[in-house]
């Protein structure tokens, strides 16, 4: 490597600043691709804050370049700023690794083809090497970034929210997906906390890479394209949705599936995304609202016509022939989706002032759909040099490219006069919409039909309340007055004026009920008696709503009234009897309240004790009394208990001979959480049988459970590299196999593979090994888990299924055991507890007497005395 000259350093003044985990992953991945790597593994811990590791199999870093590999402005990509005109790499500034060293702890492990072994280098804040040691890793480079933002606590605090961390993890996957699509030969994996989240294998072409990343359902609705634009030369290729394809499959709610590349560099070009969205949205307007299409667009131009040194993350570029590129994209879309779509897009762009309401009124819709109304009828066109006679033209755009439907909408909205009420304006728009032909109408007729005026009201008039005026008196319209009943007319009111008219038909004149005895004693208000119809409505309304949940309030009331009218006499009499009882109860409560004196103090109304106690006793004695609980005491007997006698009877209680160790014996079930009191030797224990069942069930699942394998659409080929070495491949081929099939292929039937959800087939010549089926019940199960199984077989010589479970399957079976235990009954009988204890003694070792959450099965309650002196010592405090 060599240091850049000062002129180039000044030109690259937009420094590479690491602001997020995505920046670190993107820069290190670009370095791997510049090193011609075909495999990139990204591993994160704690969303990348604790550790980020990017490992590749590229060319590595030469030993003479390692002293300056982390120093700023040292790079092997370019020598001066003139090299930017022929740039063929992703990186060029020489600042990525140096910027990462300033905010984290960095170690670099690298090996070239010529090196005998790899070397691990530890870098300081300035990018200089502080230590080095040999390593076992193969060819390529591994960069490990630990404690990101360790010296920037504010920036690290930004990721304290779990939601933001998950969003950052999603952006990391989006970055890797973009590189995986444009590089079909690249193998990419993403791990988080040692769990594989996403992977993409090596593919033959871009379509296969799309299938591996987006799925076959989406790619089946995309069509490839290739377009060439001359002068300047611009080549466009990629994939766009097919005309008439299902828009729900070829679009998403965000723009994260719109992949745009300039010279194979993932970039963000909002103009191109907007153009594609407009064309597809014109074909499917309803489905396209709020959706972003899924497409891949690769733009190939001369490197001299692109400026990538625009932003620190290099996702924004400047194009020398941007208008030519947009024209080429427009021609491509027209050739795929037709010229009519293009006209609509140009129409929107050329007239930014045109108002197109999203939800037009019914009158506007009728006017647009009327075939007899044409553009010249609505616009009342006049020669361009003369002033139009109709006032309508002053409200419509004068552009010749405007469509009749858009002008009709503006005409309807703008021509509603200020002196019309809401009803008049609605009627005017309806009359205009139903007019068969407006051609030849004079300006006077337009004014008569629509009430158009030149003096439109201003915002100041609207705020003062003088914009809307009465058509007869030309006075400003007054706000609506709510009429209320009054004992007499006001002093200053005119009885003949409309505002002073008092309507009593719909007014509420009944006073609130007075304070009653029930308010004093029970602290609840006495409701007014309900009529028979009200009682019927109270019971019937719920039935009507359940029968028709979408019914409006008016429809519900109408249905209840109709049922009341058709109710037979017998049922109607029942509701009348109930209403009569309500009335009698209400009269008694009012009589009691009339007898109760009240006292008013300065602080407000205070309630006084009621003196008519006899009347209150009568009222409350008539109420149904609540049933009292049976207070009869249960029979009981005092039983003496002696710890000394309990000690003497311990051998008799034990089921085994006295010489043998005493087995735990259940004594009684406790009321809390289904626990049992257990006697084991001289110890009194509390047993949780659910924890024992959880451990027993997990042990049984580890030994016997077989994960169901689902056939893969595309089998995964296995190589020595993917399996972790030749030893693992030999161990795989030497496992137990089934009888050969008709085509000569053989399926491995070893239970250590089948139980973990893998079905592996060998070709007749044993030269090709493929994974044809895998379990879907375990998330993210992949080749890494197969390597764990083979490693256990080769290194640990494990033959039992339980010893070959990979970590993901182990955690899955743990969750299954917990789920199944939670479905068990809440309490166990004595015989069931004895069976659980027997299985615990025979199946579980003593050092594994804990549940899956590392909690013990039993808790010591107390120890019983073993000698007479201990028993007396325990009994003496009890006697006191």
Helices and strands as residue ranges (DSSP letters): E 2-3, H 6-11, H 21-34, E 39-45, G 46-48, E 51-56, G 66-68, E 74-75, G 81-86, H 96-101, E 105-111, E 118-123, E 129-135, E 140-146, H 153-157, G 158-160, H 162-182, E 187-192, E 195-200, H 206-214, H 216-219, E 222-229, E 234-241, E 251-252, G 255-257, E 258-262, E 265-267, H 270-283, H 285-288, E 292-293, E 295-300, G 303-305, E 306-307, E 318-319, H 322-337, H 339-350, H 362-369, H 375-379, G 391-394, H 404-414, H 422-433, H 443-450, H 459-464, G 498-500, H 517-522, H 532-547, H 553-565, H 569-595, E 598-601, E 604-607, H 613-621, H 643-648, H 650-653, E 665-669, E 676-680, E 683-687, H 689-704, E 709-718, H 720-723, H 726-733, E 746-747, H 751-754, E 758-762, E 769-775, H 783-795, G 802-804, H 807-822, H 830-843, G 846-848, E 858-863, H 868-879
